[in-house]
Each structure stands twice: as structure tokens, then as C-alpha cells.
Amino acid sequence: MKRFFCLILAVTLTSSLILVGCSNGSGSIANTRVIGTIKFADPGWDSIRVHNEIARIIIEEGYGYKTEVRPGSETASLFAISTGSMDVFMEIWTGSYPDQYGSAIENSEIIEASVNLDDTQQGLYVPTYVIEGDLERGIEPIAPDLESIHDLPEYWELFKDPDNPSKGRIYGAIPGWNAHKVFQEKMENYGLFKTFNYYEPDSQTALNRSLIKLYESGKPWVGYQWEPSWIVGLYDMTKLKDEPYNHKDWLDGYRTEFPSQRLTIAVHKKLPEQVPKVYEFLSNYSTNSEITTNFLAYMEKNDATPHEAAEWFLKEYEEVWTTWVPSDISEKVKAKLK
């Protein structure tokens, strides 16, 4: 675990992603600090940004603490939580790096406050009309026998790369996300590079835009998606099958489907004693894929910001979040939402 975090430290310091201003006067990383501002990790996807905003509104308006968000990759954010240069990670996809996460918990480098949600999926998806067609849109089935990621080489010509038509194109995860590493190794081990190029979108917006453009024209698309997400909520998508998950083969080049995920909230080990009431709130924080999909769909349909989606959630799901906090705190928050 120490070697893992040392590597991430080197990368993080080089890229200056999130540790600027997180050192003490001598230049060493501060293992503890007095809480003046509670710092939230932002690894770059929409759902965690909304969860961050929900928590920040409650903490600022209900408990009176200042908060801020710091960007960084998943692994860099996990490292920052372990050292205390950041405080809260609202949506950790623990199955993506189970050994590192488990070791951090076991070694008391971070504390798992709660499970945010645990009904998730991720993998390679295609629009359902590719397999089943769409009578309403006049689309005939294009690949009716496509069921598995292992079937893709037979259909590479359907997914031709516009920049290199001699191969198909798989739209991958965003660099910096753990899924990006997973798919690169998976494609190598499954032999998919023989017939496909792996396209690296530079953002979640670019990934979604690539799908929407082809979906609306009824053309084939194959790439990374996950649930919950507004894409899967608004578009009819099918996840391609992979080998059933087992821990041994997952660790040997990710040769299985993604493990079922517990999306947890983790905090720096000192946070419970620094802000015990805030920690109690985070320990009670719990949602599900349906709730998350709904606020993501709201954000997309209304061109809303994560903060606006958080305010929508707090108004629409009052019966949910008011169970996380004492009544005096919920009244303060509700007063600010009027």
C-alpha cells in the first residue's frame, strides 16, 4: 500500500492536480490540519459532483462550515484523503481498486463513513437498436447475435473508426479514471486491438456527445458507460456480457466483467474527531441508482449545474435527506432553499 501511494504521490506532485497549497511551512505533506474548510474530492464525473453539492449545501447551511472542491484523478483523490490534504470522497467506486481501497481502510488511513449506493453497473454498451432494431424509428437489427464483448471482432466493420476505417472504434473511459486502465488491459488481453482502436475521450461530455450524435442518427456505437447515469436513463442501451466476475481473474488483467460496486463515502481518519457532527451526517448519507439517475436526468434536461441539481434533489427528496440530519439542521437548510 505504501508503494502504491508513493507512486501516486509522484504522479500527483508532477501534475500539480490537487496538492497545491496542501503542505506545511517546511514543504512536507500535512498529515493532520485544523478544519477551517472541509475539502471535497472531484475526480471528474457528474454524479459525484452533484453528491458533493448536496453535502456541501447541508454542511454550509446546516452546520456552518466552509467547503470547497479539489479536482484530481480517482487514485490521486484517494491518496489525498489518506494524507489529510483533502477530507471527503463522496463516491468511491471501490470495486475498481479493491486491494488498494481495502488496504487503506485496514491500515486506518481512511475511514469508510457510509455506502452512498450499491446498485451499479459498468462496461461496454451499445444502443439496444443495434441488436433488436427499433420499429418506431424504422431501424432494422444490425447485429442480432451480438451479446458479448467477445463477439465484437465479428462486427468490427459496423463500428468503423472514422479516422482509421481499417479497424473499428471503441469509445473508452476518460484518462485518469480507473476504468480507462481497465479497458486498455482488457482489450489487450482479449485481443481486441487486432480489430479495434481504443478512443480516449477527454471528458465525460465528449464521451456522451459521441454516443448521442450516432444514437440520434440511428448508427452503431460501442463504448464505455455505467449505471447510474443520465445517458442510460434517457437512452435505451444494452450492456455487452463479459466473463462472470471472480477476484482471481479480475486481478489478472481484468479478464472478467466489472465487479459489482459499493460506492462509498470515505473520509480522512481525523475528520470524525475534528467535526463529529458533520461526520455523523456523512455516516447517514445514503441514496440509490434511481435517485442518482433522476437528478442526473434533471441536470441534463434542464441544462442545470451540479449545484442546481443538488438544490432540486433537496426539494424533491426531502423525505430522504432529512433522515440524515437532526431536525434543527434540516430546518436551517430548508430555510435557505426557499
C-alpha positions as CSV (number, residue, x, y, z in Angstrom):
1,M,0.0,0.0,0.0
2,K,2.9,2.4,0.8
3,R,4.4,1.7,-2.6
4,F,1.1,2.4,-4.2
5,F,0.6,5.7,-2.5
6,C,4.3,6.7,-3.1
7,L,3.7,6.2,-6.8
8,I,0.5,8.2,-6.8
9,L,2.3,11.0,-4.8
10,A,4.9,11.2,-7.5
11,V,2.3,11.5,-10.3
12,T,0.2,13.9,-8.3
13,L,3.1,16.2,-7.4
14,T,4.3,16.2,-11.0
15,S,0.9,17.0,-12.5
16,S,0.0,19.5,-9.7
17,L,-3.5,18.2,-9.7
18,I,-4.6,18.6,-6.2
19,L,-1.9,19.1,-3.7
20,V,-1.1,22.8,-4.3
21,G,-1.3,24.6,-1.1
22,C,-1.7,21.4,0.9
23,S,1.8,21.4,2.5
24,N,3.0,22.9,5.8
25,G,5.7,25.5,6.1
26,S,8.6,23.1,5.6
27,G,7.1,21.7,2.4
28,S,6.1,18.3,3.8
29,I,2.6,17.0,3.5
30,A,0.5,17.8,6.5
31,N,-0.9,14.5,7.9
32,T,-3.4,16.5,10.0
33,R,-4.7,20.0,9.9
34,V,-7.2,22.1,11.7
35,I,-10.5,22.1,9.9
36,G,-11.3,25.6,8.6
37,T,-12.6,24.5,5.2
38,I,-13.8,20.9,4.5
39,K,-12.3,19.8,1.2
40,F,-14.2,17.5,-1.2
41,A,-12.6,15.4,-3.9
42,D,-13.8,15.8,-7.5
43,P,-12.5,13.1,-9.8
44,G,-14.5,14.4,-12.7
45,W,-17.8,12.8,-13.3
46,D,-21.3,14.3,-12.9
47,S,-22.8,12.1,-10.2
48,I,-20.1,12.8,-7.6
49,R,-20.3,16.5,-8.4
50,V,-24.0,16.5,-7.5
51,H,-23.4,14.4,-4.4
52,N,-20.6,16.9,-3.5
53,E,-23.0,19.8,-3.9
54,I,-25.7,18.1,-1.8
55,A,-23.3,17.5,1.0
56,R,-21.8,21.0,0.7
57,I,-25.2,22.7,0.9
58,I,-26.1,20.8,4.0
59,I,-22.7,21.3,5.7
60,E,-22.5,25.0,4.9
61,E,-26.1,26.0,5.6
62,G,-26.8,23.5,8.4
63,Y,-23.5,23.2,10.2
64,G,-21.9,26.5,9.3
65,Y,-18.6,25.2,7.9
66,K,-16.9,26.4,4.7
67,T,-16.3,23.9,2.0
68,E,-14.5,23.7,-1.3
69,V,-13.9,21.2,-4.1
70,R,-10.5,20.0,-5.4
71,P,-10.1,18.3,-8.8
72,G,-7.9,15.2,-9.3
73,S,-7.9,11.6,-10.6
74,E,-9.6,8.8,-8.7
75,T,-6.3,7.4,-7.3
76,A,-4.9,10.9,-6.6
77,S,-8.0,11.7,-4.7
78,L,-7.8,8.5,-2.6
79,F,-4.2,9.4,-1.8
80,A,-5.2,12.9,-0.8
81,I,-7.9,11.6,1.6
82,S,-5.4,9.2,3.1
83,T,-2.9,12.0,3.9
84,G,-5.4,14.6,5.1
85,S,-4.8,17.1,2.3
86,M,-8.4,16.5,1.4
87,D,-11.3,15.4,3.7
88,V,-14.2,13.8,1.9
89,F,-14.6,11.5,-1.1
90,M,-18.3,11.2,-1.8
91,E,-18.4,8.4,-4.4
92,I,-15.6,5.9,-4.4
93,W,-16.0,3.0,-6.9
94,T,-14.4,0.6,-4.5
95,G,-14.6,-2.4,-6.9
96,S,-12.3,-0.7,-9.3
97,Y,-9.3,-1.0,-7.0
98,P,-10.4,-3.3,-4.2
99,D,-7.0,-4.2,-2.8
100,Q,-5.8,-0.6,-2.5
101,Y,-9.1,0.6,-1.0
102,G,-9.3,-2.3,1.4
103,S,-5.7,-1.8,2.5
104,A,-6.3,1.9,3.1
105,I,-9.3,1.0,5.3
106,E,-7.4,-1.8,7.1
107,N,-4.4,0.4,7.8
108,S,-6.7,3.2,9.2
109,E,-5.5,5.6,6.5
110,I,-9.1,6.5,5.6
111,I,-12.5,5.7,7.3
112,E,-15.5,4.5,5.3
113,A,-18.3,6.7,6.5
114,S,-21.2,5.0,4.6
115,V,-22.3,3.3,1.4
116,N,-23.7,6.0,-0.9
117,L,-25.2,3.4,-3.2
118,D,-24.6,-0.2,-4.2
119,D,-26.7,-1.0,-7.2
120,T,-24.3,-0.1,-10.0
121,Q,-23.1,-1.4,-13.3
122,Q,-20.4,-0.5,-15.8
123,G,-18.9,-2.0,-19.0
124,L,-19.2,-1.7,-22.8
125,Y,-22.6,-0.7,-24.0
126,V,-24.3,-0.5,-27.4
127,P,-27.6,1.2,-28.3
128,T,-30.3,-1.5,-28.0
129,Y,-31.4,-0.9,-31.6
130,V,-28.1,-2.3,-32.8
131,I,-29.2,-5.7,-31.5
132,E,-33.0,-5.5,-31.6
133,G,-33.8,-2.8,-34.0
134,D,-36.3,0.0,-33.4
135,L,-39.7,-0.3,-35.2
136,E,-40.8,3.2,-34.2
137,R,-37.6,4.7,-35.9
138,G,-37.6,2.2,-38.8
139,I,-34.3,0.7,-37.7
140,E,-33.7,-3.0,-38.5
141,P,-31.5,-5.1,-36.2
142,I,-27.9,-4.6,-37.3
143,A,-26.2,-7.2,-35.2
144,P,-28.9,-9.5,-33.8
145,D,-26.4,-12.1,-32.5
146,L,-24.2,-9.6,-30.7
147,E,-24.3,-10.5,-27.0
148,S,-20.8,-10.4,-25.6
149,I,-17.7,-8.3,-25.6
150,H,-16.1,-11.4,-27.2
151,D,-18.4,-11.1,-30.2
152,L,-17.1,-7.7,-31.1
153,P,-14.4,-8.8,-33.5
154,E,-17.1,-10.3,-35.8
155,Y,-18.8,-6.9,-36.0
156,W,-15.9,-4.5,-36.2
157,E,-16.9,-3.2,-39.6
158,L,-20.2,-1.9,-38.1
159,F,-18.2,0.3,-35.7
160,K,-15.6,1.6,-38.2
161,D,-13.2,4.2,-36.8
162,P,-13.8,7.4,-38.9
163,D,-10.1,8.2,-38.5
164,N,-8.9,4.7,-39.4
165,P,-11.5,2.7,-41.3
166,S,-9.4,-0.5,-41.3
167,K,-10.5,-1.0,-37.7
168,G,-13.5,-0.4,-35.5
169,R,-13.6,2.1,-32.7
170,I,-14.4,1.5,-29.1
171,Y,-15.1,4.7,-27.1
172,G,-13.2,4.3,-23.9
173,A,-13.2,5.8,-20.4
174,I,-11.7,9.1,-19.6
175,P,-7.9,9.1,-18.9
176,G,-7.4,9.4,-15.2
177,W,-10.4,7.2,-14.4
178,N,-9.6,3.7,-13.2
179,A,-11.9,2.3,-15.9
180,H,-9.5,3.7,-18.6
181,K,-6.7,1.5,-17.3
182,V,-9.1,-1.5,-17.0
183,F,-10.2,-1.3,-20.6
184,Q,-6.8,-0.8,-22.1
185,E,-5.6,-4.0,-20.4
186,K,-8.8,-5.8,-21.1
187,M,-8.6,-5.0,-24.8
188,E,-5.0,-6.2,-24.9
189,N,-5.8,-9.5,-23.1
190,Y,-9.0,-10.1,-25.1
191,G,-7.2,-9.4,-28.4
192,L,-9.5,-6.6,-29.3
193,F,-6.7,-4.3,-30.5
194,K,-6.4,-6.6,-33.6
195,T,-9.8,-5.3,-34.9
196,F,-10.5,-2.1,-32.8
197,N,-8.9,1.2,-31.9
198,Y,-9.4,2.5,-28.4
199,Y,-10.6,6.1,-28.5
200,E,-9.8,8.2,-25.4
201,P,-12.4,11.0,-24.9
202,D,-11.0,13.9,-23.0
203,S,-14.1,14.3,-20.8
204,Q,-17.4,12.8,-19.9
205,T,-19.1,15.3,-22.0
206,A,-17.1,14.3,-25.1
207,L,-17.9,10.6,-24.4
208,N,-21.6,11.3,-24.1
209,R,-21.6,13.5,-27.2
210,S,-20.1,10.8,-29.3
211,L,-22.9,8.5,-28.3
212,I,-25.7,11.0,-28.7
213,K,-24.6,12.0,-32.2
214,L,-24.7,8.4,-33.5
215,Y,-27.7,7.4,-31.5
216,E,-29.9,10.2,-32.9
217,S,-28.9,9.2,-36.4
218,G,-29.5,5.5,-35.7
219,K,-26.0,4.4,-36.3
220,P,-23.9,1.9,-34.4
221,W,-21.8,2.9,-31.3
222,V,-19.9,0.8,-28.8
223,G,-18.2,2.2,-25.7
224,Y,-17.9,2.7,-22.0
225,Q,-21.0,3.6,-19.9
226,W,-22.1,3.0,-16.4
227,E,-25.2,3.0,-14.3
228,P,-26.5,5.2,-12.7
229,S,-26.1,7.8,-15.4
230,W,-28.4,10.1,-17.3
231,I,-27.3,8.5,-20.6
232,V,-28.7,5.1,-19.6
233,G,-31.7,6.9,-18.1
234,L,-32.6,8.7,-21.3
235,Y,-31.4,6.3,-24.0
236,D,-32.1,2.6,-24.5
237,M,-28.8,0.9,-24.0
238,T,-27.6,-2.7,-23.6
239,K,-24.5,-3.8,-21.7
240,L,-22.5,-6.4,-23.5
241,K,-21.8,-9.6,-21.5
242,D,-18.4,-10.4,-20.2
243,E,-16.9,-13.3,-18.2
244,P,-18.6,-13.7,-14.8
245,Y,-16.7,-11.8,-12.2
246,N,-14.2,-13.6,-10.0
247,H,-11.5,-11.9,-8.0
248,K,-8.6,-14.0,-9.3
249,D,-9.2,-13.3,-13.0
250,W,-10.0,-9.7,-12.3
251,L,-6.6,-9.2,-10.8
252,D,-5.0,-11.0,-13.8
253,G,-5.6,-8.4,-16.4
254,Y,-9.3,-7.6,-15.7
255,R,-10.4,-10.7,-17.6
256,T,-14.0,-10.6,-16.2
257,E,-16.9,-8.2,-16.1
258,F,-16.6,-5.3,-13.7
259,P,-17.3,-6.4,-10.1
260,S,-20.5,-5.2,-8.5
261,Q,-19.8,-1.9,-6.9
262,R,-20.2,-0.4,-3.5
263,L,-20.0,3.3,-4.0
264,T,-18.8,4.5,-0.6
265,I,-18.2,7.8,1.2
266,A,-14.8,7.8,2.8
267,V,-13.1,10.5,4.9
268,H,-9.7,11.2,6.3
269,K,-9.1,9.4,9.6
270,K,-9.1,12.6,11.6
271,L,-12.4,14.0,10.3
272,P,-14.6,12.2,12.9
273,E,-12.8,13.9,15.8
274,Q,-12.4,17.3,14.0
275,V,-16.1,17.7,13.0
276,P,-18.0,14.9,14.7
277,K,-21.5,16.2,13.8
278,V,-20.5,16.5,10.1
279,Y,-19.1,13.0,10.2
280,E,-22.4,11.8,11.7
281,F,-24.3,13.4,8.8
282,L,-22.0,11.7,6.3
283,S,-22.4,8.4,8.0
284,N,-26.1,8.7,7.4
285,Y,-25.8,9.7,3.8
286,S,-27.4,7.0,1.5
287,T,-29.0,7.1,-1.9
288,N,-29.5,4.6,-4.8
289,S,-29.2,4.4,-8.6
290,E,-32.7,5.5,-9.2
291,I,-32.3,8.7,-7.2
292,T,-28.9,9.4,-8.8
293,T,-30.2,8.7,-12.3
294,N,-33.1,11.1,-11.7
295,F,-31.0,14.1,-10.6
296,L,-28.6,13.5,-13.5
297,A,-31.5,13.4,-15.9
298,Y,-32.8,16.6,-14.4
299,M,-29.5,18.2,-14.8
300,E,-29.3,17.2,-18.5
301,K,-32.9,18.0,-19.4
302,N,-32.7,21.5,-17.8
303,D,-29.1,22.3,-18.6
304,A,-28.6,22.7,-14.9
305,T,-25.3,22.9,-12.9
306,P,-24.4,20.3,-10.3
307,H,-25.4,22.9,-7.6
308,E,-28.8,23.4,-9.2
309,A,-29.3,19.7,-9.5
310,A,-28.4,19.4,-5.8
311,E,-31.0,22.0,-4.9
312,W,-33.6,20.2,-7.0
313,F,-32.8,17.0,-5.1
314,L,-33.1,18.7,-1.7
315,K,-36.6,19.9,-2.6
316,E,-37.8,16.8,-4.4
317,Y,-36.4,14.2,-1.9
318,E,-36.9,16.0,1.4
319,E,-38.2,12.7,2.9
320,V,-34.8,11.2,2.1
321,W,-32.2,13.7,3.2
322,T,-34.0,14.9,6.3
323,T,-33.4,11.5,7.8
324,W,-29.6,12.1,7.6
325,V,-29.6,15.1,9.9
326,P,-31.2,16.4,13.1
327,S,-34.4,18.4,12.7
328,D,-32.7,21.7,13.6
329,I,-30.1,21.2,10.8
330,S,-32.8,20.3,8.3
331,E,-34.8,23.4,9.1
332,K,-31.8,25.6,8.5
333,V,-31.2,24.0,5.1
334,K,-34.9,24.2,4.1
335,A,-35.0,27.9,5.1
336,K,-32.1,28.6,2.6
337,L,-33.9,26.7,-0.2
338,K,-37.0,28.9,-0.2
